[in-house]
Amino acid sequence: MSGEMSYEEFIEAMPRMLDALRRRRERLSRDPLRGYMPSPIDFIRRARSIEEAMEVIDYLERRGEISKDEADRLRKKLREGSLEALGPRRSYGVYLRYAITDEEQG
């Protein structure tokens, strides 16, 4: 005897475990942040000052994550406006709070 179990045998022997695995898969598939890739603006909106936002832009440009034209456009927008010119500041833990709130509703 090989010790292996068929799918049907597994279902019969461990129905609660199968239910738990299905619920977990459903919960993971509802994850609102799964596959989310922050944009440069998402990073900039975490900055606490215009100087810090400019450092983020410089860093993203050096790494090739944004073009020179995009970096210049973002710098201009910050210089002409304020730190909030790109949207309200995102505080620490904003994504965690978003995920928890979404799971409570789901």
FISESE-585186 format. One line per 4 residues: their letters; for each residue z, x, y of C-alpha. Coordinates in steps of 0.25 Angstrom, whole numbers, plus 5000, padded with zeros to 4 digits. Layout:
A> Z/X/Y; ...;
***
This chain:
MSGE> 5000/5000/5000; 4996/5006/5013; 5007/5000/5022; 4996/4994/5032;
MSYE> 4997/4980/5036; 4985/4971/5039; 4985/4963/5052; 4988/4950/5045;
EFIE> 5000/4956/5038; 5005/4962/5051; 5004/4948/5057; 5011/4942/5045;
AMPR> 5022/4952/5045; 5024/4954/5060; 5021/4942/5068; 5031/4945/5079;
MLDA> 5026/4959/5081; 5012/4954/5082; 5016/4943/5092; 5024/4954/5100;
LRRR> 5011/4963/5100; 5002/4952/5105; 5012/4948/5116; 5013/4963/5121;
RERL> 4997/4964/5121; 4996/4951/5129; 5007/4956/5139; 4999/4970/5140;
SRDP> 4986/4963/5142; 4992/4955/5154; 4996/4968/5161; 4991/4966/5175;
LRGY> 4991/4981/5178; 4984/4985/5165; 4972/4994/5168; 4975/4993/5183;
MPSP> 4971/5006/5191; 4977/5008/5204; 4967/5010/5216; 4969/5020/5227;
IDFI> 4974/5009/5236; 4985/5006/5225; 4989/5020/5226; 4989/5020/5241;
RRAR> 4997/5007/5243; 5008/5014/5236; 5009/5025/5247; 5021/5024/5257;
SIEE> 5014/5030/5269; 4999/5032/5274; 5001/5047/5271; 5005/5044/5257;
AMEV> 4993/5035/5256; 4984/5046/5261; 4989/5055/5251; 4986/5045/5240;
IDYL> 4972/5044/5245; 4970/5059/5246; 4975/5060/5232; 4966/5049/5226;
ERRG> 4954/5056/5234; 4957/5070/5228; 4958/5064/5214; 4944/5057/5216;
EISK> 4950/5043/5214; 4945/5039/5227; 4933/5044/5235; 4933/5051/5248;
DEAD> 4927/5039/5255; 4938/5030/5249; 4949/5039/5253; 4944/5040/5267;
RLRK> 4943/5025/5267; 4957/5023/5263; 4963/5034/5272; 4956/5027/5284;
KLRE> 4961/5013/5280; 4975/5019/5280; 4974/5027/5293; 4968/5014/5300;
GSLE> 4978/5005/5294; 4991/5007/5287; 4997/5010/5273; 4995/4995/5271;
ALGP> 4980/4995/5274; 4977/4996/5259; 4987/4985/5256; 5002/4984/5255;
RRSY> 5010/4995/5249; 5013/4995/5234; 5027/4998/5231; 5033/5005/5219;
GVYL> 5032/4997/5206; 5022/4987/5211; 5014/4987/5199; 5026/4986/5190;
RYAI> 5031/4974/5197; 5017/4968/5197; 5016/4970/5182; 5030/4964/5179;
TDEE> 5028/4952/5188; 5014/4949/5181; 5021/4951/5167; 5032/4941/5171;
QG> 5021/4931/5175; 5013/4933/5162;
***
